Amino acid sequence: MGKLIMHVDGMDGQIDLLPDRVIIYRKGLWNSMKYGMHAKREIPLGAISEIGFKDASVISFGEIEFVRSGRSTEERMKSNSNAVKFPKKKQREFERLKEKIFEILEYLARQKQ
């Protein structure tokens, strides 16, 4: 496993950013019932086609979702296993994560040229 670049804690999951992938894992009893015991998603950065980002407000949680290429809208509606919710006080951390991922994706795209 590569070097950890960034870590953020959300309401229903934690995200680790590594040089080649995003790892989403879920701690806690509620999350184990909702997502399964020891639920963990590893998404290669090259497989991410877009990042869905909803800002948090005083009355609603924000959300970051990693959309894999080739995934249909119907699949996205059924499952949110690639998404993590966060409160308003963590908004800045999740924005920094999103920007760092875009920075790495841009760097990787330039390397392919």
N, C-alpha and C positions, 0 to 999 in steps of 0.2 A: 504494500500500500504506500502511496506517495505521501509527501509532506502536506500537512494540514495548512491551508491558506487562510481559512476563515471558518468560524463556528457561530451559529445563531440559535437561540432557543425561542420557539414559538409556543402557542397555547396547546396545540395538539401534535407537536413534533419538533424535532431538532434537525438542523441541517449542517452538514460538514461540506466545505468546498475543498476539493483536492485539485491538483493540476490537470487531471484527466476526467474527473467525474464529480457529481453531486450525490451525496449520500443523505437520504432522509430516513430517520429512525424515530421510533415512538416509545417513550417511557411511560410507565404508570399503568394502573389497573384499568382505568376507563379506556385508554388507548389500546391495551391488549385485548379488551373485549370488542372494541370497534374494528381494529385493524388486524388482530391476530397476535399471538404470542411472538415476541422477538421480531416484529414486523420491521423490515428494512428494505429500502429501495435504493439501488445504485443506478444512476442514470449517467451514461457517458456524455461528456460535454458535446461531442460530435453528433449526438442523437437529439439534442435540444433544438427545436425549430423556432420556438418562441417562449417567452416568459410572460405569463399572465400575472398582472399585479394590480391589486385593489387596495387603495389607501384605507387605513384605519381611521375611524372617527370616534368621537366621544361615545356614540351609542352603538357602533358596530366594529367588529374585528376586521383587520386587513387580511389579505391573503396573497401568497405568492404560489404560483403553479408553474411547473416545468412541463411544457408540452413537447412530446416526442414527435419527430417527423413521421408522417404517415398515419397518425392517429386521427380517427374520425371525430366529428363533433359529438356524435351519439356516444362514443366511448368516453369522451370527456365528461358528458353529463352524468353518466352512470357512476363513475368512480372519481374520487378525489384523492387517491393514494399518492399522487404526485404534487399535492398541495399542502401547505402548512398555514394555519391562521396565526395572527399575531395581534397584540393589543397596541393601542396608540403610542404608548411609551416606548415601544420597540420599533416603531416606524422607520427611524433613521438607520438602525442596524440592518433591517431588511432591504432598504433602498441601497445601502452600501454593498450588500451581497449581490443584488441584481446588477449594479453597475460593474462590480468586479467580474462577474460572469460574462457580461458583454465585452469587457476589456479582454478577457482571456479568449473568447470566441473570435474577436477581431484579430488578435495576434495569431491564432491558429489558422484563420482564413488567409492571412498574409503569407504565412509560411508555406501554404500549398501552392501559391502562385509562382 
